[in-house]
């Protein structure tokens, strides 16, 4: 009921009010702020500042050295660098048959690094036989840093399953078959 009354007052004599607003003279724009024109003396100062040599900046510019190389030559140089680093690589210890994890073409690993398969194998071996697979032996076997190996064995625990009992007795549980 209130909306009808409000609409009646809002639409009352609407057409007449619109024509009156359109026929009214439009307001004038505010005048622009006057800015002083640059004098010839100011422009000559700017010209001299632009054309003047700045010795400290010129010396810095002379110290910059840019070397451009051919991309094909850069590719050959990177191949030479990888060929020189073969002494820092070790052969892959374990591999999976087939195209698992996209590691089929991987034949060697940099020293200090592990593949996912090697990491899981080392961690599971240490978890099953901690007296045999000590951090020192794992570090020696996989060419790792001893500090990193100890941190890996301390903080990364694979395949640890924890079963949290339900808070209520009547909650449904999955039963092992």
C-alpha positions as CSV (number, residue, x, y, z in Angstrom):
1,X,0.0,0.0,0.0
2,X,2.8,2.4,0.9
3,X,4.7,1.6,-2.3
4,X,1.6,2.6,-4.4
5,X,1.3,6.0,-2.6
6,X,5.1,6.6,-3.0
7,X,4.9,5.7,-6.7
8,X,2.0,8.1,-7.2
9,X,3.9,11.0,-5.7
10,X,7.1,10.1,-7.6
11,X,5.3,9.9,-10.9
12,X,3.0,12.9,-10.4
13,X,3.3,15.4,-13.2
14,X,6.5,13.7,-14.3
15,X,6.3,14.7,-18.0
16,X,5.8,18.4,-17.2
17,X,8.8,18.4,-14.8
18,X,11.0,16.7,-17.4
19,X,10.1,19.3,-20.1
20,X,10.8,22.1,-17.7
21,X,14.3,20.7,-16.8
22,X,15.2,20.2,-20.4
23,X,14.2,23.7,-21.4
24,X,16.2,25.3,-18.6
25,X,19.5,26.9,-19.6
26,X,22.5,24.6,-19.1
27,X,25.1,25.7,-16.4
28,X,28.3,27.2,-17.7
29,X,31.6,25.4,-17.2
30,X,34.0,26.9,-14.6
31,X,36.7,29.1,-16.1
32,X,40.1,27.5,-16.5
33,X,43.0,28.4,-14.2
34,X,45.3,30.8,-15.9
35,X,48.9,29.5,-16.2
36,X,51.8,31.8,-17.0
37,X,53.4,31.1,-20.4
38,X,57.0,30.0,-20.3
39,X,59.3,32.8,-21.1
40,X,62.2,32.6,-23.5
41,X,64.7,32.8,-20.6
42,X,63.1,29.7,-19.0
43,X,63.3,27.7,-22.2
44,X,66.9,28.6,-22.8
45,X,67.8,27.4,-19.3
46,X,66.1,24.1,-20.0
47,X,67.8,23.8,-23.3
48,X,71.3,24.3,-21.8
49,X,70.5,21.9,-19.0
50,X,69.5,19.2,-21.5
51,X,72.5,19.7,-23.8
52,X,75.1,20.1,-21.0
53,X,77.4,17.1,-20.4
54,X,77.1,15.5,-17.0
55,X,80.5,13.9,-16.3
56,X,79.5,11.5,-13.4
57,X,76.6,10.1,-15.5
58,X,78.8,9.9,-18.6
59,X,81.4,7.9,-16.6
60,X,78.7,5.5,-15.3
61,X,77.5,5.0,-18.9
62,X,81.0,4.2,-20.1
63,X,81.4,1.6,-17.4
64,X,78.4,-0.4,-18.7
65,X,79.4,-3.3,-20.9
66,X,76.9,-5.1,-23.1
67,X,77.7,-8.4,-24.8
68,X,75.5,-9.8,-27.4
69,X,75.8,-13.5,-28.5
70,X,74.2,-15.7,-31.1
71,X,71.5,-18.0,-29.6
72,X,72.9,-20.9,-31.5
73,X,76.3,-20.4,-30.1
74,X,74.8,-20.0,-26.6
75,X,73.2,-23.5,-27.0
76,X,76.5,-25.0,-27.9
77,X,78.2,-23.4,-24.9
78,X,75.5,-24.7,-22.6
79,X,76.1,-28.2,-24.0
80,X,79.8,-27.9,-23.3
81,X,79.1,-26.8,-19.7
82,X,76.8,-29.8,-19.1
83,X,79.5,-32.1,-20.6
84,X,82.0,-30.7,-18.1
85,X,79.7,-31.3,-15.1
86,X,79.5,-35.1,-15.7
87,X,82.1,-35.6,-13.0
88,X,79.5,-34.1,-10.5
89,X,76.8,-36.6,-11.4
90,X,76.2,-40.1,-10.3
91,X,74.3,-42.9,-12.0
92,X,70.7,-43.5,-11.1
93,X,70.4,-46.2,-8.3
94,X,66.7,-47.2,-8.9
95,X,64.2,-46.8,-11.7
96,X,60.7,-47.8,-12.3
97,X,59.7,-49.8,-15.5
98,X,57.5,-47.8,-17.8
99,X,56.6,-44.2,-17.9
100,X,56.0,-43.5,-14.2
101,X,56.4,-39.9,-13.1
102,X,58.0,-39.0,-16.4
103,X,61.5,-40.3,-15.3
104,X,62.1,-42.8,-18.1
105,X,64.8,-40.7,-19.8
106,X,66.6,-40.0,-16.6
107,X,69.9,-41.9,-16.4
108,X,72.0,-39.9,-13.9
109,X,71.4,-37.4,-11.0
110,X,73.6,-34.5,-9.8
111,X,75.5,-35.3,-6.6
112,X,73.6,-33.9,-3.6
113,X,70.2,-34.6,-5.2
114,X,67.8,-37.5,-5.1
115,X,65.0,-38.7,-7.4
116,X,61.6,-39.3,-5.8
117,X,62.1,-43.1,-6.2
118,X,65.5,-43.0,-4.5
119,X,64.2,-40.8,-1.7
120,X,61.3,-43.1,-0.9
121,X,63.6,-46.2,-1.1
122,X,66.1,-44.6,1.3
123,X,63.5,-43.5,3.7
124,X,61.7,-46.8,3.7
125,X,65.0,-48.7,4.2
126,X,65.9,-46.5,7.1
127,X,62.4,-46.9,8.6
128,X,62.7,-50.8,8.4
129,X,66.3,-51.2,9.4
130,X,67.6,-48.1,11.2
131,X,70.7,-49.9,12.5
132,X,71.8,-50.9,9.0
133,X,70.7,-47.8,7.1
134,X,72.2,-45.0,9.2
135,X,72.2,-41.4,8.0
136,X,76.0,-41.7,7.3
137,X,75.4,-44.8,5.1
138,X,72.5,-43.1,3.2
139,X,74.6,-40.0,2.7
140,X,77.5,-42.0,1.4
141,X,75.3,-44.2,-0.8
142,X,73.5,-41.4,-2.5
143,X,76.3,-38.7,-2.5
144,X,74.4,-36.4,-0.1
145,X,75.4,-34.0,2.6
146,X,75.2,-35.6,6.0
147,X,73.4,-32.6,7.6
148,X,70.7,-32.7,4.8
149,X,70.4,-36.5,5.2
150,X,69.8,-36.2,9.0
151,X,67.2,-33.4,8.4
152,X,65.5,-35.6,5.7
153,X,65.3,-38.6,8.0
154,X,64.1,-36.5,11.0
155,X,61.4,-34.3,9.3
156,X,60.2,-36.5,6.4
157,X,58.3,-39.6,7.6
158,X,56.7,-41.4,4.7
159,X,53.7,-43.8,5.0
160,X,52.8,-43.0,8.6
161,X,49.1,-43.8,9.0
162,X,47.3,-42.5,12.1
163,X,43.8,-43.7,12.8
164,X,41.9,-41.2,14.9
165,X,39.1,-42.9,17.0
166,X,35.7,-41.3,16.8
167,X,34.5,-39.1,19.6
168,X,31.2,-41.0,20.0
169,X,30.5,-44.7,20.3
170,X,27.7,-44.8,17.6
171,X,29.8,-43.2,14.8
172,X,30.2,-45.3,11.7
173,X,33.7,-46.7,11.1
174,X,35.3,-48.4,8.1
175,X,36.1,-52.0,9.1
176,X,39.2,-53.7,7.8
177,X,38.3,-56.8,5.8
